[in-house]
């Protein structure tokens, strides 16, 4: 609970962060742009729902292997909201990450397709671990040293972008009226658990993995205390990770449904967890979140589309409840689908007009981790003796550093729909940010979509960098601990 308590102090204390951080917020502090439209720009509220295939060809790179099998198709899907000023675009993609220049291009292409400005476009991934990586900045850097196309199939990604843009244009041409918004939520049972188990000293004692499996013979031996030394220790640690409490999570799945009179048009759902049950062999899947999404769509019928967004799940996964087997993926899928059903059943519908819609955007400069040195990263990238994975990782980190040095901001944004607020955030954000945002607006419904610009990699809370653990080690996070102060200030501005 240390990380959450630390964040809550920032949420509830009356002191102004700018007084404490001084120069930090002058250099990195956010400014508010993209305010709500003038009254003369309001019109009848309409919505366009789009979807395009995002499944990679066999034999092309996915996150940790080449695609060898398509378990189920991937998609890019979302909405265009019309009538509340310039169009607003929300898009969710079944990929592991869209970063740096890749994120720029996605937003730019979707903005053109919807005839809007880039700052009114939010693009996120669901972070499936057999999905695509997309980073045009890192790709250009890698290509200089003979590593073109090693991380992702560039022609495929560009075709996908064309198809998504075409789907948006088609959807906008047949946009439907919106008269009401439904708000529902339900607890997701036995899926999420925090990955970081703290010891008595307040530091990470066990880094809980995304899955655990103890074969029955070993489990029996463990119970009989018959295992020896190191092997016994490893199995004991697995059992400790399984027995430990869920930890700091947000167990609630939130659902926002747009209606035309009594006809549901599309549902947006939000839940914070790493989505993988098992991965890494190139068996492409939308995972239990995508499969649960499909089950809910089938149950509702009448062509209802569900657009699911991953919340701040950087330090949350299914490890406590996942043994990494195909059978457990089915169980996790059912638990997500069941939560969607119960959120649907709990939905309360209220009128919604263009006057109830607000869009706010805050561009921020996130502090770069001290360990990231552009010269050293360039040397690694250029070193033919270094491993290919190491060189490609250096290209991604270098892309992030160079963009920060050039002053390229990362946009945070918020779509307000009456009493509902949807925050759009970058990277593998810790769940404490989501809980802090909800605490800032207790009278409203606050949803969060993380995994926007993936160039940041993990984004911990300030204290998490002291606590240690996988997510905040130098290889995992590209931002400095002061990132918490910048993001919390940005969230406050968005929720004002």
C-alpha positions as a Python dict, from the first residue, in 0.01 Angstrom:
ca = {
    (1, 'X'): (0, 0, 0),
    (2, 'X'): (299, 233, 19),
    (3, 'X'): (273, 348, -342),
    (4, 'X'): (-97, 429, -312),
    (5, 'X'): (-58, 612, 19),
    (6, 'X'): (221, 817, -132),
    (7, 'X'): (2, 924, -422),
    (8, 'X'): (-292, 1002, -198),
    (9, 'X'): (-79, 1253, -12),
    (10, 'X'): (-43, 1440, -342),
    (11, 'X'): (-413, 1416, -415),
    (12, 'X'): (-536, 1544, -81),
    (13, 'X'): (-265, 1771, 51),
    (14, 'X'): (-339, 2139, 3),
    (15, 'X'): (13, 2245, -75),
    (16, 'X'): (82, 2336, -436),
    (17, 'X'): (321, 2105, -616),
    (18, 'X'): (470, 2399, -801),
    (19, 'X'): (595, 2547, -471),
    (20, 'X'): (781, 2227, -393),
    (21, 'X'): (918, 2153, -737),
    (22, 'X'): (985, 2510, -854),
    (23, 'X'): (1202, 2492, -1160),
    (24, 'X'): (1083, 2138, -1240),
    (25, 'X'): (733, 2251, -1328),
    (26, 'X'): (859, 2560, -1506),
    (27, 'X'): (1056, 2334, -1735),
    (28, 'X'): (818, 2038, -1754),
    (29, 'X'): (490, 2177, -1629),
    (30, 'X'): (178, 2132, -1841),
    (31, 'X'): (-36, 2402, -1995),
    (32, 'X'): (-404, 2360, -2076),
    (33, 'X'): (-514, 2370, -2441),
    (34, 'X'): (-800, 2240, -2650),
    (35, 'X'): (-1075, 2373, -2425),
    (36, 'X'): (-1445, 2307, -2485),
    (37, 'X'): (-1592, 2442, -2809),
    (38, 'X'): (-1762, 2778, -2841),
    (39, 'X'): (-2139, 2759, -2839),
    (40, 'X'): (-2164, 2844, -3208),
    (41, 'X'): (-1963, 2528, -3293),
    (42, 'X'): (-2214, 2298, -3122),
    (43, 'X'): (-2459, 2096, -3326),
    (44, 'X'): (-2659, 1775, -3304),
    (45, 'X'): (-2441, 1518, -3131),
    (46, 'X'): (-2355, 1222, -3354),
    (47, 'X'): (-2122, 925, -3334),
    (48, 'X'): (-1938, 720, -3593),
    (49, 'X'): (-1812, 372, -3499),
    (50, 'X'): (-1518, 233, -3696),
    (51, 'X'): (-1323, -91, -3704),
    (52, 'X'): (-1043, -233, -3922),
    (53, 'X'): (-837, -551, -3919),
    (54, 'X'): (-493, -520, -3755),
    (55, 'X'): (-381, -885, -3776),
    (56, 'X'): (-17, -928, -3889),
    (57, 'X'): (78, -1162, -4173),
    (58, 'X'): (233, -1493, -4073),
    (59, 'X'): (610, -1480, -4063),
    (60, 'X'): (629, -1111, -3972),
    (61, 'X'): (754, -978, -3636),
    (62, 'X'): (525, -955, -3337),
    (63, 'X'): (644, -854, -2991),
    (64, 'X'): (871, -1147, -2903),
    (65, 'X'): (876, -1377, -3206),
    (66, 'X'): (761, -1410, -3564),
    (67, 'X'): (391, -1467, -3611),
    (68, 'X'): (347, -1842, -3654),
    (69, 'X'): (-26, -1878, -3595),
    (70, 'X'): (-337, -1660, -3576),
    (71, 'X'): (-538, -1770, -3273),
    (72, 'X'): (-794, -1494, -3331),
    (73, 'X'): (-785, -1170, -3534),
    (74, 'X'): (-662, -834, -3403),
    (75, 'X'): (-845, -509, -3467),
    (76, 'X'): (-819, -131, -3447),
    (77, 'X'): (-1152, 13, -3345),
    (78, 'X'): (-1298, 329, -3201),
    (79, 'X'): (-1537, 618, -3229),
    (80, 'X'): (-1557, 965, -3383),
    (81, 'X'): (-1774, 1204, -3183),
    (82, 'X'): (-1927, 1481, -3395),
    (83, 'X'): (-2115, 1797, -3309),
    (84, 'X'): (-1916, 1918, -3006),
    (85, 'X'): (-1668, 2140, -3185),
    (86, 'X'): (-1413, 1968, -3406),
    (87, 'X'): (-1453, 1588, -3422),
    (88, 'X'): (-1307, 1383, -3137),
    (89, 'X'): (-1143, 1047, -3218),
    (90, 'X'): (-1080, 764, -2971),
    (91, 'X'): (-900, 455, -3103),
    (92, 'X'): (-795, 128, -2936),
    (93, 'X'): (-557, -114, -3112),
    (94, 'X'): (-485, -480, -3031),
    (95, 'X'): (-107, -427, -3036),
    (96, 'X'): (161, -422, -2767),
    (97, 'X'): (273, -63, -2821),
    (98, 'X'): (264, 239, -3054),
    (99, 'X'): (548, 475, -2966),
    (100, 'X'): (721, 800, -3051),
    (101, 'X'): (694, 881, -3424),
    (102, 'X'): (462, 584, -3468),
    (103, 'X'): (214, 740, -3226),
    (104, 'X'): (249, 1073, -3406),
    (105, 'X'): (170, 920, -3744),
    (106, 'X'): (-131, 727, -3613),
    (107, 'X'): (-281, 1042, -3464),
    (108, 'X'): (-204, 1249, -3772),
    (109, 'X'): (-356, 1001, -4015),
    (110, 'X'): (-669, 957, -3804),
    (111, 'X'): (-705, 1333, -3764),
    (112, 'X'): (-698, 1383, -4140),
    (113, 'X'): (-951, 1105, -4191),
    (114, 'X'): (-1190, 1258, -3935),
    (115, 'X'): (-1124, 1617, -4048),
    (116, 'X'): (-1006, 1729, -3705),
    (117, 'X'): (-693, 1849, -3527),
    (118, 'X'): (-431, 1608, -3392),
    (119, 'X'): (-482, 1723, -3033),
    (120, 'X'): (-839, 1585, -3049),
    (121, 'X'): (-722, 1231, -3133),
    (122, 'X'): (-637, 967, -2869),
    (123, 'X'): (-472, 640, -2980),
    (124, 'X'): (-409, 357, -2734),
    (125, 'X'): (-311, -10, -2739),
    (126, 'X'): (-444, -294, -2528),
    (127, 'X'): (-87, -426, -2484),
    (128, 'X'): (-137, -786, -2596),
    (129, 'X'): (206, -951, -2582),
    (130, 'X'): (175, -1130, -2914),
    (131, 'X'): (80, -804, -3088),
    (132, 'X'): (271, -552, -3297),
    (133, 'X'): (528, -293, -3195),
    (134, 'X'): (511, 31, -3396),
    (135, 'X'): (771, 307, -3365),
    (136, 'X'): (868, 489, -3684),
    (137, 'X'): (1135, 695, -3504),
    (138, 'X'): (1312, 387, -3369),
    (139, 'X'): (1270, 215, -3706),
    (140, 'X'): (1450, 499, -3885),
    (141, 'X'): (1735, 487, -3633),
    (142, 'X'): (1766, 108, -3660),
    (143, 'X'): (1757, 121, -4039),
    (144, 'X'): (2072, 336, -4041),
    (145, 'X'): (2260, 39, -3898),
    (146, 'X'): (2115, -242, -4106),
    (147, 'X'): (1830, -336, -3872),
    (148, 'X'): (1534, -225, -4083),
    (149, 'X'): (1217, -424, -4039),
    (150, 'X'): (1343, -629, -3743),
    (151, 'X'): (1090, -495, -3491),
    (152, 'X'): (782, -467, -3716),
    (153, 'X'): (669, -505, -4076),
    (154, 'X'): (658, -143, -4192),
    (155, 'X'): (446, -201, -4508),
    (156, 'X'): (189, -395, -4303),
    (157, 'X'): (163, -116, -4044),
    (158, 'X'): (119, 146, -4316),
    (159, 'X'): (-153, -63, -4483),
    (160, 'X'): (-327, -96, -4147),
    (161, 'X'): (-315, 282, -4105),
    (162, 'X'): (-469, 328, -4450),
    (163, 'X'): (-745, 81, -4366),
    (164, 'X'): (-823, 248, -4032),
    (165, 'X'): (-836, 590, -4199),
    (166, 'X'): (-1068, 452, -4468),
    (167, 'X'): (-1290, 295, -4201),
    (168, 'X'): (-1317, 631, -4023),
    (169, 'X'): (-1420, 810, -4342),
    (170, 'X'): (-1684, 548, -4414),
    (171, 'X'): (-1816, 558, -4058),
    (172, 'X'): (-1834, 938, -4045),
    (173, 'X'): (-2043, 940, -4362),
    (174, 'X'): (-2309, 734, -4182),
    (175, 'X'): (-2276, 874, -3828),
    (176, 'X'): (-2579, 822, -3604),
    (177, 'X'): (-2745, 1063, -3359),
    (178, 'X'): (-2660, 1040, -2990),
    (179, 'X'): (-2930, 1123, -2738),
    (180, 'X'): (-2810, 956, -2417),
    (181, 'X'): (-2515, 805, -2233),
    (182, 'X'): (-2528, 495, -2016),
    (183, 'X'): (-2283, 454, -1727),
    (184, 'X'): (-2223, 117, -1565),
    (185, 'X'): (-1954, -67, -1374),
    (186, 'X'): (-1886, -406, -1220),
    (187, 'X'): (-1615, -571, -1017),
    (188, 'X'): (-1392, -811, -1210),
    (189, 'X'): (-1343, -1120, -996),
    (190, 'X'): (-1007, -1299, -975),
    (191, 'X'): (-820, -1145, -1267),
    (192, 'X'): (-599, -854, -1159),
    (193, 'X'): (-323, -863, -898),
    (194, 'X'): (-41, -620, -832),
    (195, 'X'): (292, -740, -966),
    (196, 'X'): (498, -579, -688),
    (197, 'X'): (491, -750, -347),
    (198, 'X'): (668, -536, -87),
    (199, 'X'): (873, -670, 200),
    (200, 'X'): (899, -541, 558),
    (201, 'X'): (1154, -280, 449),
    (202, 'X'): (907, -128, 201),
    (203, 'X'): (1098, -251, -103),
    (204, 'X'): (991, -504, -365),
    (205, 'X'): (1047, -850, -220),
    (206, 'X'): (870, -1053, -492),
    (207, 'X'): (814, -942, -849),
    (208, 'X'): (496, -1134, -926),
    (209, 'X'): (504, -1267, -1282),
    (210, 'X'): (210, -1280, -1525),
    (211, 'X'): (167, -1656, -1473),
    (212, 'X'): (278, -1935, -1239),
    (213, 'X'): (259, -2308, -1268),
    (214, 'X'): (371, -2560, -1008),
    (215, 'X'): (340, -2915, -1143),
    (216, 'X'): (155, -3141, -903),
    (217, 'X'): (459, -3359, -815),
    (218, 'X'): (648, -3047, -708),
    (219, 'X'): (348, -2917, -518),
    (220, 'X'): (331, -3244, -326),
    (221, 'X'): (701, -3235, -250),
    (222, 'X'): (668, -2875, -137),
    (223, 'X'): (392, -2971, 104),
    (224, 'X'): (613, -3248, 241),
    (225, 'X'): (915, -3012, 265),
    (226, 'X'): (1114, -3262, 62),
    (227, 'X'): (1271, -3024, -188),
    (228, 'X'): (1627, -2913, -157),
    (229, 'X'): (1787, -2570, -120),
    (230, 'X'): (1776, -2356, -439),
    (231, 'X'): (1501, -2549, -614),
    (232, 'X'): (1297, -2552, -299),
    (233, 'X'): (1354, -2178, -264),
    (234, 'X'): (1227, -2107, -615),
    (235, 'X'): (910, -2309, -566),
    (236, 'X'): (854, -2154, -225),
    (237, 'X'): (879, -1809, -384),
    (238, 'X'): (622, -1909, -646),
    (239, 'X'): (388, -2024, -372),
    (240, 'X'): (444, -1698, -183),
    (241, 'X'): (354, -1500, -495),
    (242, 'X'): (36, -1701, -537),
    (243, 'X'): (-60, -1672, -171),
    (244, 'X'): (10, -1299, -142),
    (245, 'X'): (-292, -1064, -149),
    (246, 'X'): (-403, -900, -473),
    (247, 'X'): (-239, -577, -362),
    (248, 'X'): (-316, -233, -502),
    (249, 'X'): (-547, -269, -804),
    (250, 'X'): (-862, -112, -942),
    (251, 'X'): (-1102, -409, -954),
    (252, 'X'): (-1377, -222, -1136),
    (253, 'X'): (-1456, -247, -1506),
    (254, 'X'): (-1632, 69, -1624),
    (255, 'X'): (-1864, 87, -1924),
    (256, 'X'): (-1992, 392, -2113),
    (257, 'X'): (-2262, 324, -2375),
    (258, 'X'): (-2387, 575, -2632),
    (259, 'X'): (-2757, 556, -2722),
    (260, 'X'): (-2984, 688, -2994),
    (261, 'X'): (-3312, 693, -2803),
    (262, 'X'): (-3335, 335, -2668),
    (263, 'X'): (-3093, 187, -2923),
    (264, 'X'): (-2739, 120, -2792),
    (265, 'X'): (-2479, 222, -3052),
    (266, 'X'): (-2139, 143, -2899),
    (267, 'X'): (-1990, 66, -2557),
    (268, 'X'): (-1652, 184, -2431),
    (269, 'X'): (-1504, -32, -2155),
    (270, 'X'): (-1208, 33, -1923),
    (271, 'X'): (-1017, -208, -1701),
    (272, 'X'): (-659, -197, -1571),
    (273, 'X'): (-443, -505, -1612),
    (274, 'X'): (-173, -654, -1829),
    (275, 'X'): (-380, -875, -2061),
    (276, 'X'): (-150, -1171, -2119),
    (277, 'X'): (-232, -1523, -2012),
    (278, 'X'): (59, -1679, -2204),
    (279, 'X'): (267, -1542, -2489),
    (280, 'X'): (600, -1522, -2667),
    (281, 'X'): (581, -1796, -2932),
    (282, 'X'): (413, -1591, -3205),
    (283, 'X'): (60, -1722, -3155),
    (284, 'X'): (-128, -1401, -3231),
    (285, 'X'): (-432, -1330, -3014),
    (286, 'X'): (-636, -1044, -2874),
    (287, 'X'): (-599, -1226, -2540),
    (288, 'X'): (-858, -1263, -2269),
    (289, 'X'): (-959, -894, -2285),
    (290, 'X'): (-1025, -913, -2660),
    (291, 'X'): (-1192, -1252, -2636),
    (292, 'X'): (-1411, -1128, -2350),
    (293, 'X'): (-1497, -824, -2561),
    (294, 'X'): (-1606, -1052, -2845),
    (295, 'X'): (-1819, -1264, -2611),
    (296, 'X'): (-2000, -957, -2484),
    (297, 'X'): (-2061, -831, -2837),
    (298, 'X'): (-2209, -1167, -2935),
    (299, 'X'): (-2432, -1173, -2627),
    (300, 'X'): (-2569, -824, -2694),
    (301, 'X'): (-2630, -880, -3066),
    (302, 'X'): (-2777, -617, -3298),
    (303, 'X'): (-2434, -515, -3416),
    (304, 'X'): (-2323, -352, -3089),
    (305, 'X'): (-1948, -277, -3094),
    (306, 'X'): (-1738, -281, -2779),
    (307, 'X'): (-1424, -65, -2778),
    (308, 'X'): (-1208, -179, -2487),
    (309, 'X'): (-927, 29, -2337),
    (310, 'X'): (-655, -88, -2099),
    (311, 'X'): (-639, 130, -1791),
    (312, 'X'): (-331, 208, -1583),
    (313, 'X'): (-220, -153, -1562),
    (314, 'X'): (158, -115, -1573),
    (315, 'X'): (207, -279, -1233),
    (316, 'X'): (-99, -506, -1254),
    (317, 'X'): (-134, -849, -1419),
    (318, 'X'): (-323, -1176, -1379),
    (319, 'X'): (-33, -1356, -1209),
    (320, 'X'): (-213, -1456, -891),
    (321, 'X'): (-489, -1627, -1090),
    (322, 'X'): (-307, -1744, -1403),
    (323, 'X'): (-115, -2066, -1451),
    (324, 'X'): (-33, -1989, -1815),
    (325, 'X'): (-241, -2269, -1967),
    (326, 'X'): (-492, -2248, -2253),
    (327, 'X'): (-763, -2362, -2014),
    (328, 'X'): (-699, -2067, -1783),
    (329, 'X'): (-717, -1821, -2072),
    (330, 'X'): (-1073, -1944, -2122),
    (331, 'X'): (-1148, -1885, -1752),
    (332, 'X'): (-1001, -1532, -1757),
    (333, 'X'): (-1196, -1456, -2075),
    (334, 'X'): (-1517, -1561, -1906),
    (335, 'X'): (-1444, -1344, -1602),
    (336, 'X'): (-1395, -1037, -1824),
    (337, 'X'): (-1707, -1117, -2024),
    (338, 'X'): (-1906, -1168, -1704),
    (339, 'X'): (-1792, -831, -1568),
    (340, 'X'): (-1899, -666, -1894),
    (341, 'X'): (-2239, -831, -1863),
    (342, 'X'): (-2285, -708, -1508),
    (343, 'X'): (-2164, -358, -1599),
    (344, 'X'): (-2420, -361, -1880),
    (345, 'X'): (-2694, -468, -1642),
    (346, 'X'): (-2598, -195, -1393),
    (347, 'X'): (-2605, 79, -1657),
    (348, 'X'): (-2801, 395, -1581),
    (349, 'X'): (-2892, 604, -1885),
    (350, 'X'): (-2904, 984, -1887),
    (351, 'X'): (-2965, 1234, -2169),
    (352, 'X'): (-2653, 1358, -2346),
    (353, 'X'): (-2623, 1656, -2581),
    (354, 'X'): (-2333, 1838, -2744),
    (355, 'X'): (-2344, 2092, -2460),
    (356, 'X'): (-2249, 1813, -2216),
    (357, 'X'): (-1930, 1729, -2408),
    (358, 'X'): (-1593, 1887, -2331),
    (359, 'X'): (-1245, 1808, -2461),
    (360, 'X'): (-931, 1922, -2284),
    (361, 'X'): (-569, 1861, -2379),
    (362, 'X'): (-250, 1918, -2181),
    (363, 'X'): (88, 1885, -2357),
    (364, 'X'): (361, 1786, -2111),
    (365, 'X'): (735, 1738, -2120),
    (366, 'X'): (814, 1424, -1923),
    (367, 'X'): (1151, 1406, -1742),
    (368, 'X'): (1396, 1163, -1899),
    (369, 'X'): (1555, 898, -1678),
    (370, 'X'): (1905, 997, -1569),
    (371, 'X'): (2055, 669, -1686),
    (372, 'X'): (1958, 733, -2049),
    (373, 'X'): (2252, 884, -2235),
    (374, 'X'): (2209, 954, -2606),
    (375, 'X'): (2575, 894, -2688),
    (376, 'X'): (2585, 560, -2510),
    (377, 'X'): (2261, 451, -2675),
    (378, 'X'): (2399, 546, -3017),
    (379, 'X'): (2713, 345, -2946),
    (380, 'X'): (2511, 37, -2856),
    (381, 'X'): (2296, 75, -3164),
    (382, 'X'): (2603, 105, -3387),
    (383, 'X'): (2791, -187, -3226),
    (384, 'X'): (2772, -496, -3450),
    (385, 'X'): (2904, -706, -3161),
    (386, 'X'): (2607, -619, -2940),
    (387, 'X'): (2302, -844, -2946),
    (388, 'X'): (2029, -759, -3193),
    (389, 'X'): (1773, -731, -2914),
    (390, 'X'): (2004, -494, -2725),
    (391, 'X'): (2059, -277, -3030),
    (392, 'X'): (1686, -259, -3108),
    (393, 'X'): (1608, -173, -2747),
    (394, 'X'): (1868, 104, -2765),
    (395, 'X'): (1698, 239, -3078),
    (396, 'X'): (1365, 265, -2895),
    (397, 'X'): (1519, 439, -2594),
    (398, 'X'): (1720, 672, -2815),
    (399, 'X'): (1405, 766, -3005),
    (400, 'X'): (1243, 871, -2676),
    (401, 'X'): (1549, 1070, -2562),
    (402, 'X'): (1590, 1255, -2892),
    (403, 'X'): (1224, 1352, -2900),
    (404, 'X'): (1244, 1489, -2547),
    (405, 'X'): (1560, 1680, -2633),
    (406, 'X'): (1380, 1829, -2934),
    (407, 'X'): (1098, 1947, -2708),
    (408, 'X'): (831, 1722, -2857),
    (409, 'X'): (552, 1706, -2597),
    (410, 'X'): (328, 1417, -2501),
    (411, 'X'): (-41, 1503, -2492),
    (412, 'X'): (-263, 1413, -2198),
    (413, 'X'): (-632, 1463, -2269),
    (414, 'X'): (-976, 1428, -2117),
    (415, 'X'): (-1315, 1371, -2279),
    (416, 'X'): (-1593, 1484, -2048),
    (417, 'X'): (-1940, 1344, -2112),
    (418, 'X'): (-2163, 1504, -1854),
    (419, 'X'): (-2054, 1349, -1523),
    (420, 'X'): (-1821, 1098, -1690),
    (421, 'X'): (-1454, 1176, -1754),
    (422, 'X'): (-1221, 975, -1978),
    (423, 'X'): (-851, 1042, -1926),
    (424, 'X'): (-598, 951, -2197),
    (425, 'X'): (-248, 882, -2068),
    (426, 'X'): (85, 756, -2204),
    (427, 'X'): (290, 446, -2141),
    (428, 'X'): (271, 157, -1896),
    (429, 'X'): (123, 367, -1620),
    (430, 'X'): (100, 243, -1261),
    (431, 'X'): (-252, 189, -1129),
    (432, 'X'): (-197, 445, -850),
    (433, 'X'): (-244, 721, -1109),
    (434, 'X'): (-587, 585, -1197),
    (435, 'X'): (-689, 564, -831),
    (436, 'X'): (-558, 915, -766),
    (437, 'X'): (-758, 1054, -1060),
    (438, 'X'): (-1074, 893, -926),
    (439, 'X'): (-1009, 1045, -584),
    (440, 'X'): (-980, 1390, -745),
    (441, 'X'): (-1333, 1363, -887),
    (442, 'X'): (-1534, 1148, -644),
    (443, 'X'): (-1866, 1292, -760),
    (444, 'X'): (-1808, 1177, -1119),
    (445, 'X'): (-1722, 859, -1309),
    (446, 'X'): (-1353, 866, -1401),
    (447, 'X'): (-1227, 621, -1663),
    (448, 'X'): (-863, 600, -1768),
    (449, 'X'): (-704, 473, -2088),
    (450, 'X'): (-327, 428, -2055),
    (451, 'X'): (-84, 279, -2309),
    (452, 'X'): (-100, 588, -2532),
    (453, 'X'): (246, 697, -2649),
    (454, 'X'): (450, 389, -2555),
    (455, 'X'): (786, 565, -2579),
    (456, 'X'): (794, 617, -2203),
    (457, 'X'): (785, 243, -2130),
    (458, 'X'): (687, 195, -1762),
    (459, 'X'): (579, 500, -1563),
    (460, 'X'): (603, 439, -1192),
    (461, 'X'): (512, 654, -896),
    (462, 'X'): (798, 851, -746),
    (463, 'X'): (840, 616, -452),
    (464, 'X'): (833, 310, -681),
    (465, 'X'): (1177, 402, -815),
    (466, 'X'): (1308, 372, -459),
    (467, 'X'): (1113, 51, -393),
    (468, 'X'): (1292, -126, -679),
    (469, 'X'): (1145, -406, -887),
    (470, 'X'): (1131, -489, -1254),
    (471, 'X'): (906, -204, -1373),
    (472, 'X'): (1127, 79, -1247),
    (473, 'X'): (1469, -68, -1321),
    (474, 'X'): (1678, 117, -1584),
    (475, 'X'): (1596, -126, -1863),
    (476, 'X'): (1220, -92, -1807),
    (477, 'X'): (1144, 277, -1750),
    (478, 'X'): (1254, 571, -1965),
    (479, 'X'): (1131, 844, -1730),
    (480, 'X'): (1262, 993, -1406),
    (481, 'X'): (1083, 965, -1068),
    (482, 'X'): (971, 1330, -1096),
    (483, 'X'): (728, 1216, -1365),
    (484, 'X'): (466, 1165, -1095),
    (485, 'X'): (448, 1535, -1015),
    (486, 'X'): (412, 1631, -1381),
    (487, 'X'): (138, 1377, -1451),
    (488, 'X'): (-62, 1447, -1136),
    (489, 'X'): (-57, 1818, -1212),
    (490, 'X'): (-172, 1745, -1567),
    (491, 'X'): (-454, 1522, -1443),
    (492, 'X'): (-567, 1791, -1201),
    (493, 'X'): (-588, 2044, -1481),
    (494, 'X'): (-782, 1804, -1703),
    (495, 'X'): (-1034, 1732, -1430),
    (496, 'X'): (-1089, 2095, -1326),
}
